Amino acid sequence: MNEIILVDEKDNQIGLMDKLEVHQKGLLHRAFSIFIFNSKKELLLQCRAANKYHSGSLWSNTCCSHPQNGENLIEAAKIRLQQEMGFTSEIKPVFTFIYKAQLNNNLTEHEFDHVFFGEYNAAPKINTNEVSNWHYKNMDEIKIDLQNNPQNYTVWFAKIFDKVKKTIENDFFEIG
């Protein structure tokens, strides 16, 4: 059983529950999303593996997941980045947000999401059980494609993209 952390709207832990059950019931839970940029401020996107239990074959941010009970959030995020994308990077917390969205397979994503930024300038060594493809892409190009082809992206990426883009453009986060 893969338990994830249930939280209230202030990110206080209120329990643990099986990941699939949490998504079936649409309960608020702790998550993280990592956005890795290269030195040209291009975002490293991943295409989720087709066999994922939700949002398979959709483009998304570099890495995302759920910390396990008792794990340090930043360390959990770094471990998952290594597992999915095959590299490590220093990451910094940038902001948090809460969202709720219907997914395929009658699942609901309802997350208190911790957003991290980092930098990496090489090709990842993807875990093909998690990721089917990747590329670095200019934020303006992503915005246009997201507007024209929203069905190609995960719901959480679509919800957060504008805030991430604005943060990068306004240098609220200094890469490197």
ABEGO torsion letter per residue (X at the ends): XBBBBBBBAAGBBAEBBBAAAAAAAGBBBBBBBBBBBBAAGBBBBBBBBAABABGBGBBBBABBBBBBBGBBAAAAAAAAAAAAAGBBBBBBBABBBBBBBBBBGGBBBBBBBBBBBBBBABBBBBBAAABABBBBBBAAAAAAAAAABAAABBAAAAAAAAAAAAAAAAGABBBX
